[in-house]
Amino acid sequence: ALGTDVIATLKHAKLVKVRGIARKLMGKAIVVGIGSGLSAVIWITVSGFAVLSTSVLVAILVASVVIPVVAVKSLQMKARRALKKHTK
């Protein structure tokens, strides 16, 4: 019984760590998303490849933030499900 308790505790600690890492990634994903979105908008408009409307520029910026956030949220949800599965 003690051995299984130790193994369960180690698995729980690993899942909690994964969840914490996913939370930290959320902040980094937002920063990277904003940075890449701004870079894309500046590169497209300054280089003169295309004249974009304001709504398209806003859509690029929003997508550059939303896509990384959704990816990190999916990691958080997987960690949460795994944590619930192992704690039951």
PyMOL Python script that loads the backbone (N, CA, C, O; Angstrom):
from pymol import cmd

cmd.read_pdbstr("""\
ATOM      1  N   ALA A   1       0.829  -1.193   0.000  1.00  0.00           N
ATOM      2  CA  ALA A   1       0.000   0.000   0.000  1.00  0.00           C
ATOM      3  C   ALA A   1       0.872   1.256   0.000  1.00  0.00           C
ATOM      4  O   ALA A   1       0.551   2.251  -0.649  1.00  0.00           O
ATOM      5  N   LEU A   2       1.961   1.192   0.727  1.00  0.00           N
ATOM      6  CA  LEU A   2       2.838   2.364   0.790  1.00  0.00           C
ATOM      7  C   LEU A   2       3.466   2.644  -0.571  1.00  0.00           C
ATOM      8  O   LEU A   2       3.590   3.798  -0.982  1.00  0.00           O
ATOM      9  N   GLY A   3       3.862   1.578  -1.267  1.00  0.00           N
ATOM     10  CA  GLY A   3       4.463   1.752  -2.592  1.00  0.00           C
ATOM     11  C   GLY A   3       3.507   2.386  -3.582  1.00  0.00           C
ATOM     12  O   GLY A   3       3.899   3.264  -4.350  1.00  0.00           O
ATOM     13  N   THR A   4       2.247   1.945  -3.572  1.00  0.00           N
ATOM     14  CA  THR A   4       1.270   2.533  -4.494  1.00  0.00           C
ATOM     15  C   THR A   4       0.958   3.970  -4.119  1.00  0.00           C
ATOM     16  O   THR A   4       0.708   4.800  -4.993  1.00  0.00           O
ATOM     17  N   ASP A   5       0.970   4.277  -2.815  1.00  0.00           N
ATOM     18  CA  ASP A   5       0.755   5.662  -2.389  1.00  0.00           C
ATOM     19  C   ASP A   5       1.885   6.564  -2.872  1.00  0.00           C
ATOM     20  O   ASP A   5       1.646   7.690  -3.310  1.00  0.00           O
ATOM     21  N   VAL A   6       3.104   6.071  -2.790  1.00  0.00           N
ATOM     22  CA  VAL A   6       4.263   6.853  -3.240  1.00  0.00           C
ATOM     23  C   VAL A   6       4.181   7.085  -4.747  1.00  0.00           C
ATOM     24  O   VAL A   6       4.428   8.194  -5.220  1.00  0.00           O
ATOM     25  N   ILE A   7       3.836   6.041  -5.498  1.00  0.00           N
ATOM     26  CA  ILE A   7       3.717   6.177  -6.952  1.00  0.00           C
ATOM     27  C   ILE A   7       2.609   7.160  -7.309  1.00  0.00           C
ATOM     28  O   ILE A   7       2.781   8.000  -8.193  1.00  0.00           O
ATOM     29  N   ALA A   8       1.466   7.057  -6.617  1.00  0.00           N
ATOM     30  CA  ALA A   8       0.356   7.980  -6.880  1.00  0.00           C
ATOM     31  C   ALA A   8       0.756   9.413  -6.564  1.00  0.00           C
ATOM     32  O   ALA A   8       0.398  10.333  -7.300  1.00  0.00           O
ATOM     33  N   THR A   9       1.490   9.609  -5.484  1.00  0.00           N
ATOM     34  CA  THR A   9       1.935  10.956  -5.110  1.00  0.00           C
ATOM     35  C   THR A   9       2.894  11.516  -6.152  1.00  0.00           C
ATOM     36  O   THR A   9       2.810  12.693  -6.502  1.00  0.00           O
ATOM     37  N   LEU A  10       3.799  10.689  -6.647  1.00  0.00           N
ATOM     38  CA  LEU A  10       4.743  11.141  -7.671  1.00  0.00           C
ATOM     39  C   LEU A  10       4.026  11.507  -8.965  1.00  0.00           C
ATOM     40  O   LEU A  10       4.362  12.511  -9.593  1.00  0.00           O
ATOM     41  N   LYS A  11       3.036  10.702  -9.374  1.00  0.00           N
ATOM     42  CA  LYS A  11       2.276  11.019 -10.582  1.00  0.00           C
ATOM     43  C   LYS A  11       1.511  12.316 -10.408  1.00  0.00           C
ATOM     44  O   LYS A  11       1.452  13.138 -11.323  1.00  0.00           O
ATOM     45  N   HIS A  12       0.923  12.501  -9.225  1.00  0.00           N
ATOM     46  CA  HIS A  12       0.169  13.729  -8.951  1.00  0.00           C
ATOM     47  C   HIS A  12       1.095  14.944  -9.018  1.00  0.00           C
ATOM     48  O   HIS A  12       0.736  15.968  -9.599  1.00  0.00           O
ATOM     49  N   ALA A  13       2.280  14.832  -8.426  1.00  0.00           N
ATOM     50  CA  ALA A  13       3.235  15.946  -8.443  1.00  0.00           C
ATOM     51  C   ALA A  13       3.653  16.277  -9.869  1.00  0.00           C
ATOM     52  O   ALA A  13       3.802  17.448 -10.220  1.00  0.00           O
ATOM     53  N   LYS A  14       3.842  15.255 -10.687  1.00  0.00           N
ATOM     54  CA  LYS A  14       4.230  15.482 -12.081  1.00  0.00           C
ATOM     55  C   LYS A  14       3.116  16.204 -12.836  1.00  0.00           C
ATOM     56  O   LYS A  14       3.390  17.107 -13.626  1.00  0.00           O
ATOM     57  N   LEU A  15       1.867  15.815 -12.601  1.00  0.00           N
ATOM     58  CA  LEU A  15       0.743  16.459 -13.281  1.00  0.00           C
ATOM     59  C   LEU A  15       0.569  17.903 -12.832  1.00  0.00           C
ATOM     60  O   LEU A  15       0.257  18.775 -13.642  1.00  0.00           O
ATOM     61  N   VAL A  16       0.771  18.157 -11.545  1.00  0.00           N
ATOM     62  CA  VAL A  16       0.680  19.532 -11.042  1.00  0.00           C
ATOM     63  C   VAL A  16       1.767  20.388 -11.682  1.00  0.00           C
ATOM     64  O   VAL A  16       1.529  21.545 -12.026  1.00  0.00           O
ATOM     65  N   LYS A  17       2.960  19.818 -11.841  1.00  0.00           N
ATOM     66  CA  LYS A  17       4.060  20.549 -12.477  1.00  0.00           C
ATOM     67  C   LYS A  17       3.728  20.860 -13.934  1.00  0.00           C
ATOM     68  O   LYS A  17       3.985  21.969 -14.404  1.00  0.00           O
ATOM     69  N   VAL A  18       3.157  19.890 -14.653  1.00  0.00           N
ATOM     70  CA  VAL A  18       2.772  20.115 -16.048  1.00  0.00           C
ATOM     71  C   VAL A  18       1.737  21.225 -16.134  1.00  0.00           C
ATOM     72  O   VAL A  18       1.795  22.067 -17.031  1.00  0.00           O
ATOM     73  N   ARG A  19       0.799  21.226 -15.211  1.00  0.00           N
ATOM     74  CA  ARG A  19      -0.238  22.263 -15.202  1.00  0.00           C
ATOM     75  C   ARG A  19       0.377  23.645 -14.950  1.00  0.00           C
ATOM     76  O   ARG A  19      -0.023  24.628 -15.573  1.00  0.00           O
ATOM     77  N   GLY A  20       1.342  23.713 -14.043  1.00  0.00           N
ATOM     78  CA  GLY A  20       2.021  24.981 -13.778  1.00  0.00           C
ATOM     79  C   GLY A  20       2.814  25.471 -14.978  1.00  0.00           C
ATOM     80  O   GLY A  20       2.839  26.666 -15.275  1.00  0.00           O
ATOM     81  N   ILE A  21       3.456  24.542 -15.661  1.00  0.00           N
ATOM     82  CA  ILE A  21       4.204  24.909 -16.864  1.00  0.00           C
ATOM     83  C   ILE A  21       3.257  25.448 -17.930  1.00  0.00           C
ATOM     84  O   ILE A  21       3.567  26.431 -18.603  1.00  0.00           O
ATOM     85  N   ALA A  22       2.101  24.803 -18.080  1.00  0.00           N
ATOM     86  CA  ALA A  22       1.117  25.270 -19.066  1.00  0.00           C
ATOM     87  C   ALA A  22       0.638  26.672 -18.722  1.00  0.00           C
ATOM     88  O   ALA A  22       0.413  27.487 -19.616  1.00  0.00           O
ATOM     89  N   ARG A  23       0.480  26.960 -17.433  1.00  0.00           N
ATOM     90  CA  ARG A  23       0.048  28.296 -17.010  1.00  0.00           C
ATOM     91  C   ARG A  23       1.115  29.338 -17.348  1.00  0.00           C
ATOM     92  O   ARG A  23       0.790  30.437 -17.797  1.00  0.00           O
ATOM     93  N   LYS A  24       2.386  28.994 -17.133  1.00  0.00           N
ATOM     94  CA  LYS A  24       3.463  29.927 -17.466  1.00  0.00           C
ATOM     95  C   LYS A  24       3.548  30.151 -18.973  1.00  0.00           C
ATOM     96  O   LYS A  24       3.851  31.251 -19.434  1.00  0.00           O
ATOM     97  N   LEU A  25       3.276  29.098 -19.726  1.00  0.00           N
ATOM     98  CA  LEU A  25       3.321  29.225 -21.181  1.00  0.00           C
ATOM     99  C   LEU A  25       2.255  30.173 -21.705  1.00  0.00           C
ATOM    100  O   LEU A  25       2.427  30.783 -22.761  1.00  0.00           O
ATOM    101  N   MET A  26       1.151  30.301 -20.968  1.00  0.00           N
ATOM    102  CA  MET A  26       0.066  31.183 -21.408  1.00  0.00           C
ATOM    103  C   MET A  26       0.574  32.616 -21.550  1.00  0.00           C
ATOM    104  O   MET A  26       0.328  33.261 -22.569  1.00  0.00           O
ATOM    105  N   GLY A  27       1.271  33.113 -20.547  1.00  0.00           N
ATOM    106  CA  GLY A  27       1.807  34.473 -20.615  1.00  0.00           C
ATOM    107  C   GLY A  27       2.790  34.640 -21.755  1.00  0.00           C
ATOM    108  O   GLY A  27       2.761  35.639 -22.474  1.00  0.00           O
ATOM    109  N   LYS A  28       3.662  33.652 -21.915  1.00  0.00           N
ATOM    110  CA  LYS A  28       4.639  33.727 -22.999  1.00  0.00           C
ATOM    111  C   LYS A  28       3.959  33.654 -24.359  1.00  0.00           C
ATOM    112  O   LYS A  28       4.386  34.316 -25.304  1.00  0.00           O
ATOM    113  N   ALA A  29       2.900  32.850 -24.462  1.00  0.00           N
ATOM    114  CA  ALA A  29       2.185  32.721 -25.736  1.00  0.00           C
ATOM    115  C   ALA A  29       1.549  34.042 -26.136  1.00  0.00           C
ATOM    116  O   ALA A  29       1.550  34.407 -27.312  1.00  0.00           O
ATOM    117  N   ILE A  30       1.005  34.756 -25.162  1.00  0.00           N
ATOM    118  CA  ILE A  30       0.387  36.052 -25.454  1.00  0.00           C
ATOM    119  C   ILE A  30       1.442  37.043 -25.944  1.00  0.00           C
ATOM    120  O   ILE A  30       1.229  37.748 -26.930  1.00  0.00           O
ATOM    121  N   VAL A  31       2.570  37.091 -25.253  1.00  0.00           N
ATOM    122  CA  VAL A  31       3.635  38.021 -25.634  1.00  0.00           C
ATOM    123  C   VAL A  31       4.181  37.684 -27.020  1.00  0.00           C
ATOM    124  O   VAL A  31       4.360  38.574 -27.852  1.00  0.00           O
ATOM    125  N   VAL A  32       4.443  36.408 -27.266  1.00  0.00           N
ATOM    126  CA  VAL A  32       4.965  35.989 -28.568  1.00  0.00           C
ATOM    127  C   VAL A  32       3.936  36.249 -29.660  1.00  0.00           C
ATOM    128  O   VAL A  32       4.286  36.684 -30.757  1.00  0.00           O
ATOM    129  N   GLY A  33       2.672  35.984 -29.363  1.00  0.00           N
ATOM    130  CA  GLY A  33       1.611  36.217 -30.345  1.00  0.00           C
ATOM    131  C   GLY A  33       1.504  37.672 -30.737  1.00  0.00           C
ATOM    132  O   GLY A  33       1.399  37.998 -31.920  1.00  0.00           O
ATOM    133  N   ILE A  34       1.531  38.549 -29.748  1.00  0.00           N
ATOM    134  CA  ILE A  34       1.457  39.986 -30.037  1.00  0.00           C
ATOM    135  C   ILE A  34       2.678  40.418 -30.843  1.00  0.00           C
ATOM    136  O   ILE A  34       2.559  41.170 -31.810  1.00  0.00           O
ATOM    137  N   GLY A  35       3.843  39.940 -30.440  1.00  0.00           N
ATOM    138  CA  GLY A  35       5.067  40.302 -31.155  1.00  0.00           C
ATOM    139  C   GLY A  35       5.062  39.840 -32.596  1.00  0.00           C
ATOM    140  O   GLY A  35       5.428  40.592 -33.500  1.00  0.00           O
ATOM    141  N   SER A  36       4.646  38.597 -32.813  1.00  0.00           N
ATOM    142  CA  SER A  36       4.633  38.092 -34.190  1.00  0.00           C
ATOM    143  C   SER A  36       3.553  38.767 -35.022  1.00  0.00           C
ATOM    144  O   SER A  36       3.744  39.002 -36.215  1.00  0.00           O
ATOM    145  N   GLY A  37       2.426  39.078 -34.405  1.00  0.00           N
ATOM    146  CA  GLY A  37       1.361  39.777 -35.129  1.00  0.00           C
ATOM    147  C   GLY A  37       1.783  41.169 -35.547  1.00  0.00           C
ATOM    148  O   GLY A  37       1.543  41.588 -36.680  1.00  0.00           O
ATOM    149  N   LEU A  38       2.414  41.885 -34.628  1.00  0.00           N
ATOM    150  CA  LEU A  38       2.903  43.227 -34.966  1.00  0.00           C
ATOM    151  C   LEU A  38       3.974  43.158 -36.049  1.00  0.00           C
ATOM    152  O   LEU A  38       3.995  43.981 -36.964  1.00  0.00           O
ATOM    153  N   SER A  39       4.858  42.176 -35.942  1.00  0.00           N
ATOM    154  CA  SER A  39       5.897  42.023 -36.966  1.00  0.00           C
ATOM    155  C   SER A  39       5.287  41.756 -38.331  1.00  0.00           C
ATOM    156  O   SER A  39       5.714  42.327 -39.335  1.00  0.00           O
ATOM    157  N   ALA A  40       4.281  40.882 -38.364  1.00  0.00           N
ATOM    158  CA  ALA A  40       3.638  40.559 -39.641  1.00  0.00           C
ATOM    159  C   ALA A  40       2.958  41.782 -40.235  1.00  0.00           C
ATOM    160  O   ALA A  40       3.073  42.041 -41.433  1.00  0.00           O
ATOM    161  N   VAL A  41       2.252  42.532 -39.401  1.00  0.00           N
ATOM    162  CA  VAL A  41       1.550  43.724 -39.887  1.00  0.00           C
ATOM    163  C   VAL A  41       2.540  44.754 -40.408  1.00  0.00           C
ATOM    164  O   VAL A  41       2.341  45.320 -41.483  1.00  0.00           O
ATOM    165  N   ILE A  42       3.600  45.001 -39.658  1.00  0.00           N
ATOM    166  CA  ILE A  42       4.607  45.984 -40.082  1.00  0.00           C
ATOM    167  C   ILE A  42       5.299  45.518 -41.361  1.00  0.00           C
ATOM    168  O   ILE A  42       5.504  46.310 -42.281  1.00  0.00           O
ATOM    169  N   TRP A  43       5.657  44.241 -41.421  1.00  0.00           N
ATOM    170  CA  TRP A  43       6.341  43.704 -42.591  1.00  0.00           C
ATOM    171  C   TRP A  43       5.464  43.819 -43.834  1.00  0.00           C
ATOM    172  O   TRP A  43       5.944  44.204 -44.901  1.00  0.00           O
ATOM    173  N   ILE A  44       4.189  43.488 -43.700  1.00  0.00           N
ATOM    174  CA  ILE A  44       3.280  43.540 -44.857  1.00  0.00           C
ATOM    175  C   ILE A  44       3.053  44.979 -45.310  1.00  0.00           C
ATOM    176  O   ILE A  44       3.104  45.271 -46.505  1.00  0.00           O
ATOM    177  N   THR A  45       2.802  45.876 -44.357  1.00  0.00           N
ATOM    178  CA  THR A  45       2.446  47.246 -44.738  1.00  0.00           C
ATOM    179  C   THR A  45       3.661  48.066 -45.171  1.00  0.00           C
ATOM    180  O   THR A  45       3.579  48.818 -46.141  1.00  0.00           O
ATOM    181  N   VAL A  46       4.774  47.932 -44.472  1.00  0.00           N
ATOM    182  CA  VAL A  46       5.953  48.735 -44.803  1.00  0.00           C
ATOM    183  C   VAL A  46       6.582  48.265 -46.112  1.00  0.00           C
ATOM    184  O   VAL A  46       7.026  49.078 -46.923  1.00  0.00           O
ATOM    185  N   SER A  47       6.616  46.958 -46.311  1.00  0.00           N
ATOM    186  CA  SER A  47       7.244  46.458 -47.539  1.00  0.00           C
ATOM    187  C   SER A  47       6.381  46.712 -48.766  1.00  0.00           C
ATOM    188  O   SER A  47       6.852  46.572 -49.895  1.00  0.00           O
ATOM    189  N   GLY A  48       5.137  47.079 -48.559  1.00  0.00           N
ATOM    190  CA  GLY A  48       4.277  47.446 -49.671  1.00  0.00           C
ATOM    191  C   GLY A  48       3.733  46.281 -50.466  1.00  0.00           C
ATOM    192  O   GLY A  48       3.267  46.459 -51.592  1.00  0.00           O
ATOM    193  N   PHE A  49       3.786  45.077 -49.888  1.00  0.00           N
ATOM    194  CA  PHE A  49       3.244  43.915 -50.606  1.00  0.00           C
ATOM    195  C   PHE A  49       1.740  44.025 -50.799  1.00  0.00           C
ATOM    196  O   PHE A  49       1.196  43.600 -51.819  1.00  0.00           O
ATOM    197  N   ALA A  50       1.087  44.594 -49.820  1.00  0.00           N
ATOM    198  CA  ALA A  50      -0.370  44.694 -49.918  1.00  0.00           C
ATOM    199  C   ALA A  50      -0.839  45.877 -49.096  1.00  0.00           C
ATOM    200  O   ALA A  50      -0.245  46.221 -48.074  1.00  0.00           O
ATOM    201  N   VAL A  51      -1.892  46.479 -49.549  1.00  0.00           N
ATOM    202  CA  VAL A  51      -2.536  47.533 -48.777  1.00  0.00           C
ATOM    203  C   VAL A  51      -3.692  46.862 -48.049  1.00  0.00           C
ATOM    204  O   VAL A  51      -4.644  46.385 -48.666  1.00  0.00           O
ATOM    205  N   LEU A  52      -3.589  46.837 -46.737  1.00  0.00           N
ATOM    206  CA  LEU A  52      -4.591  46.131 -45.945  1.00  0.00           C
ATOM    207  C   LEU A  52      -5.519  47.121 -45.262  1.00  0.00           C
ATOM    208  O   LEU A  52      -5.106  48.199 -44.835  1.00  0.00           O
ATOM    209  N   SER A  53      -6.761  46.734 -45.172  1.00  0.00           N
ATOM    210  CA  SER A  53      -7.719  47.580 -44.456  1.00  0.00           C
ATOM    211  C   SER A  53      -7.490  47.427 -42.958  1.00  0.00           C
ATOM    212  O   SER A  53      -6.813  46.502 -42.508  1.00  0.00           O
ATOM    213  N   THR A  54      -8.057  48.334 -42.209  1.00  0.00           N
ATOM    214  CA  THR A  54      -7.910  48.298 -40.754  1.00  0.00           C
ATOM    215  C   THR A  54      -8.466  47.007 -40.179  1.00  0.00           C
ATOM    216  O   THR A  54      -7.878  46.431 -39.263  1.00  0.00           O
ATOM    217  N   SER A  55      -9.594  46.548 -40.707  1.00  0.00           N
ATOM    218  CA  SER A  55     -10.192  45.321 -40.174  1.00  0.00           C
ATOM    219  C   SER A  55      -9.298  44.105 -40.414  1.00  0.00           C
ATOM    220  O   SER A  55      -9.238  43.209 -39.571  1.00  0.00           O
ATOM    221  N   VAL A  56      -8.609  44.062 -41.545  1.00  0.00           N
ATOM    222  CA  VAL A  56      -7.696  42.949 -41.816  1.00  0.00           C
ATOM    223  C   VAL A  56      -6.492  43.016 -40.884  1.00  0.00           C
ATOM    224  O   VAL A  56      -6.035  41.988 -40.383  1.00  0.00           O
ATOM    225  N   LEU A  57      -5.980  44.214 -40.652  1.00  0.00           N
ATOM    226  CA  LEU A  57      -4.857  44.368 -39.725  1.00  0.00           C
ATOM    227  C   LEU A  57      -5.247  43.923 -38.320  1.00  0.00           C
ATOM    228  O   LEU A  57      -4.480  43.234 -37.648  1.00  0.00           O
ATOM    229  N   VAL A  58      -6.433  44.316 -37.879  1.00  0.00           N
ATOM    230  CA  VAL A  58      -6.916  43.911 -36.555  1.00  0.00           C
ATOM    231  C   VAL A  58      -7.105  42.397 -36.513  1.00  0.00           C
ATOM    232  O   VAL A  58      -6.780  41.762 -35.510  1.00  0.00           O
ATOM    233  N   ALA A  59      -7.623  41.813 -37.587  1.00  0.00           N
ATOM    234  CA  ALA A  59      -7.819  40.362 -37.637  1.00  0.00           C
ATOM    235  C   ALA A  59      -6.489  39.615 -37.529  1.00  0.00           C
ATOM    236  O   ALA A  59      -6.407  38.582 -36.865  1.00  0.00           O
ATOM    237  N   ILE A  60      -5.455  40.135 -38.179  1.00  0.00           N
ATOM    238  CA  ILE A  60      -4.129  39.511 -38.088  1.00  0.00           C
ATOM    239  C   ILE A  60      -3.620  39.563 -36.653  1.00  0.00           C
ATOM    240  O   ILE A  60      -3.110  38.570 -36.134  1.00  0.00           O
ATOM    241  N   LEU A  61      -3.759  40.719 -36.016  1.00  0.00           N
ATOM    242  CA  LEU A  61      -3.303  40.853 -34.632  1.00  0.00           C
ATOM    243  C   LEU A  61      -4.081  39.935 -33.695  1.00  0.00           C
ATOM    244  O   LEU A  61      -3.492  39.284 -32.832  1.00  0.00           O
ATOM    245  N   VAL A  62      -5.394  39.882 -33.860  1.00  0.00           N
ATOM    246  CA  VAL A  62      -6.221  39.027 -32.996  1.00  0.00           C
ATOM    247  C   VAL A  62      -5.857  37.558 -33.201  1.00  0.00           C
ATOM    248  O   VAL A  62      -5.713  36.816 -32.230  1.00  0.00           O
ATOM    249  N   ALA A  63      -5.710  37.138 -34.446  1.00  0.00           N
ATOM    250  CA  ALA A  63      -5.359  35.744 -34.728  1.00  0.00           C
ATOM    251  C   ALA A  63      -3.994  35.387 -34.163  1.00  0.00           C
ATOM    252  O   ALA A  63      -3.786  34.269 -33.692  1.00  0.00           O
ATOM    253  N   SER A  64      -3.059  36.336 -34.209  1.00  0.00           N
ATOM    254  CA  SER A  64      -1.719  36.053 -33.702  1.00  0.00           C
ATOM    255  C   SER A  64      -1.702  35.887 -32.191  1.00  0.00           C
ATOM    256  O   SER A  64      -0.779  35.277 -31.653  1.00  0.00           O
ATOM    257  N   VAL A  65      -2.694  36.412 -31.501  1.00  0.00           N
ATOM    258  CA  VAL A  65      -2.802  36.216 -30.056  1.00  0.00           C
ATOM    259  C   VAL A  65      -3.672  34.999 -29.750  1.00  0.00           C
ATOM    260  O   VAL A  65      -3.340  34.208 -28.866  1.00  0.00           O
ATOM    261  N   VAL A  66      -4.765  34.846 -30.462  1.00  0.00           N
ATOM    262  CA  VAL A  66      -5.730  33.787 -30.155  1.00  0.00           C
ATOM    263  C   VAL A  66      -5.151  32.396 -30.415  1.00  0.00           C
ATOM    264  O   VAL A  66      -5.358  31.490 -29.609  1.00  0.00           O
ATOM    265  N   ILE A  67      -4.444  32.213 -31.500  1.00  0.00           N
ATOM    266  CA  ILE A  67      -3.939  30.881 -31.851  1.00  0.00           C
ATOM    267  C   ILE A  67      -2.978  30.330 -30.789  1.00  0.00           C
ATOM    268  O   ILE A  67      -3.162  29.190 -30.362  1.00  0.00           O
ATOM    269  N   PRO A  68      -1.958  31.084 -30.338  1.00  0.00           N
ATOM    270  CA  PRO A  68      -1.100  30.546 -29.275  1.00  0.00           C
ATOM    271  C   PRO A  68      -1.852  30.327 -27.960  1.00  0.00           C
ATOM    272  O   PRO A  68      -1.575  29.368 -27.240  1.00  0.00           O
ATOM    273  N   VAL A  69      -2.798  31.206 -27.646  1.00  0.00           N
ATOM    274  CA  VAL A  69      -3.559  31.058 -26.403  1.00  0.00           C
ATOM    275  C   VAL A  69      -4.404  29.790 -26.452  1.00  0.00           C
ATOM    276  O   VAL A  69      -4.490  29.070 -25.457  1.00  0.00           O
ATOM    277  N   VAL A  70      -5.021  29.506 -27.584  1.00  0.00           N
ATOM    278  CA  VAL A  70      -5.829  28.286 -27.723  1.00  0.00           C
ATOM    279  C   VAL A  70      -4.943  27.048 -27.575  1.00  0.00           C
ATOM    280  O   VAL A  70      -5.345  26.067 -26.950  1.00  0.00           O
ATOM    281  N   ALA A  71      -3.756  27.093 -28.140  1.00  0.00           N
ATOM    282  CA  ALA A  71      -2.846  25.952 -28.024  1.00  0.00           C
ATOM    283  C   ALA A  71      -2.458  25.704 -26.571  1.00  0.00           C
ATOM    284  O   ALA A  71      -2.437  24.559 -26.119  1.00  0.00           O
ATOM    285  N   VAL A  72      -2.152  26.769 -25.840  1.00  0.00           N
ATOM    286  CA  VAL A  72      -1.772  26.620 -24.437  1.00  0.00           C
ATOM    287  C   VAL A  72      -2.973  26.189 -23.604  1.00  0.00           C
ATOM    288  O   VAL A  72      -2.830  25.374 -22.693  1.00  0.00           O
ATOM    289  N   LYS A  73      -4.153  26.724 -23.903  1.00  0.00           N
ATOM    290  CA  LYS A  73      -5.367  26.319 -23.178  1.00  0.00           C
ATOM    291  C   LYS A  73      -5.627  24.829 -23.359  1.00  0.00           C
ATOM    292  O   LYS A  73      -6.055  24.160 -22.419  1.00  0.00           O
ATOM    293  N   SER A  74      -5.376  24.302 -24.553  1.00  0.00           N
ATOM    294  CA  SER A  74      -5.591  22.868 -24.766  1.00  0.00           C
ATOM    295  C   SER A  74      -4.627  22.050 -23.912  1.00  0.00           C
ATOM    296  O   SER A  74      -4.997  20.994 -23.400  1.00  0.00           O
ATOM    297  N   LEU A  75      -3.386  22.532 -23.754  1.00  0.00           N
ATOM    298  CA  LEU A  75      -2.444  21.857 -22.861  1.00  0.00           C
ATOM    299  C   LEU A  75      -2.937  21.892 -21.424  1.00  0.00           C
ATOM    300  O   LEU A  75      -2.837  20.897 -20.705  1.00  0.00           O
ATOM    301  N   GLN A  76      -3.472  23.038 -21.000  1.00  0.00           N
ATOM    302  CA  GLN A  76      -3.999  23.146 -19.645  1.00  0.00           C
ATOM    303  C   GLN A  76      -5.169  22.195 -19.435  1.00  0.00           C
ATOM    304  O   GLN A  76      -5.269  21.562 -18.384  1.00  0.00           O
ATOM    305  N   MET A  77      -6.049  22.085 -20.416  1.00  0.00           N
ATOM    306  CA  MET A  77      -7.203  21.193 -20.282  1.00  0.00           C
ATOM    307  C   MET A  77      -6.759  19.735 -20.209  1.00  0.00           C
ATOM    308  O   MET A  77      -7.322  18.959 -19.437  1.00  0.00           O
ATOM    309  N   LYS A  78      -5.757  19.354 -21.001  1.00  0.00           N
ATOM    310  CA  LYS A  78      -5.244  17.985 -20.941  1.00  0.00           C
ATOM    311  C   LYS A  78      -4.648  17.702 -19.567  1.00  0.00           C
ATOM    312  O   LYS A  78      -4.878  16.637 -18.994  1.00  0.00           O
ATOM    313  N   ALA A  79      -3.889  18.646 -19.045  1.00  0.00           N
ATOM    314  CA  ALA A  79      -3.294  18.464 -17.721  1.00  0.00           C
ATOM    315  C   ALA A  79      -4.380  18.367 -16.656  1.00  0.00           C
ATOM    316  O   ALA A  79      -4.277  17.546 -15.744  1.00  0.00           O
ATOM    317  N   ARG A  80      -5.409  19.187 -16.759  1.00  0.00           N
ATOM    318  CA  ARG A  80      -6.503  19.166 -15.787  1.00  0.00           C
ATOM    319  C   ARG A  80      -7.250  17.835 -15.830  1.00  0.00           C
ATOM    320  O   ARG A  80      -7.570  17.266 -14.787  1.00  0.00           O
ATOM    321  N   ARG A  81      -7.531  17.335 -17.044  1.00  0.00           N
ATOM    322  CA  ARG A  81      -8.224  16.044 -17.174  1.00  0.00           C
ATOM    323  C   ARG A  81      -7.377  14.915 -16.606  1.00  0.00           C
ATOM    324  O   ARG A  81      -7.886  14.046 -15.898  1.00  0.00           O
ATOM    325  N   ALA A  82      -6.085  14.927 -16.916  1.00  0.00           N
ATOM    326  CA  ALA A  82      -5.203  13.882 -16.406  1.00  0.00           C
ATOM    327  C   ALA A  82      -5.107  13.952 -14.889  1.00  0.00           C
ATOM    328  O   ALA A  82      -5.054  12.924 -14.215  1.00  0.00           O
ATOM    329  N   LEU A  83      -5.086  15.165 -14.357  1.00  0.00           N
ATOM    330  CA  LEU A  83      -5.014  15.344 -12.909  1.00  0.00           C
ATOM    331  C   LEU A  83      -6.277  14.815 -12.245  1.00  0.00           C
ATOM    332  O   LEU A  83      -6.195  14.140 -11.219  1.00  0.00           O
ATOM    333  N   LYS A  84      -7.440  15.109 -12.809  1.00  0.00           N
ATOM    334  CA  LYS A  84      -8.702  14.611 -12.250  1.00  0.00           C
ATOM    335  C   LYS A  84      -8.774  13.095 -12.341  1.00  0.00           C
ATOM    336  O   LYS A  84      -9.269  12.439 -11.425  1.00  0.00           O
ATOM    337  N   LYS A  85      -8.282  12.535 -13.446  1.00  0.00           N
ATOM    338  CA  LYS A  85      -8.333  11.089 -13.642  1.00  0.00           C
ATOM    339  C   LYS A  85      -7.487  10.367 -12.596  1.00  0.00           C
ATOM    340  O   LYS A  85      -7.882   9.314 -12.096  1.00  0.00           O
ATOM    341  N   HIS A  86      -6.327  10.928 -12.264  1.00  0.00           N
ATOM    342  CA  HIS A  86      -5.429  10.278 -11.314  1.00  0.00           C
ATOM    343  C   HIS A  86      -5.816  10.535  -9.865  1.00  0.00           C
ATOM    344  O   HIS A  86      -5.393   9.789  -8.982  1.00  0.00           O
ATOM    345  N   THR A  87      -6.600  11.561  -9.597  1.00  0.00           N
ATOM    346  CA  THR A  87      -6.974  11.838  -8.210  1.00  0.00           C
ATOM    347  C   THR A  87      -8.238  11.110  -7.798  1.00  0.00           C
ATOM    348  O   THR A  87      -8.559  11.058  -6.611  1.00  0.00           O
ATOM    349  N   LYS A  88      -8.963  10.547  -8.756  1.00  0.00           N
ATOM    350  CA  LYS A  88     -10.199   9.819  -8.407  1.00  0.00           C
ATOM    351  C   LYS A  88      -9.901   8.435  -7.912  1.00  0.00           C
ATOM    352  O   LYS A  88     -10.821   7.688  -7.576  1.00  0.00           O
TER     353      LYS A  88
END
""", "prot")
cmd.dss("prot")
cmd.show_as("cartoon", "prot")
cmd.util.cbc("prot")
cmd.orient("prot")
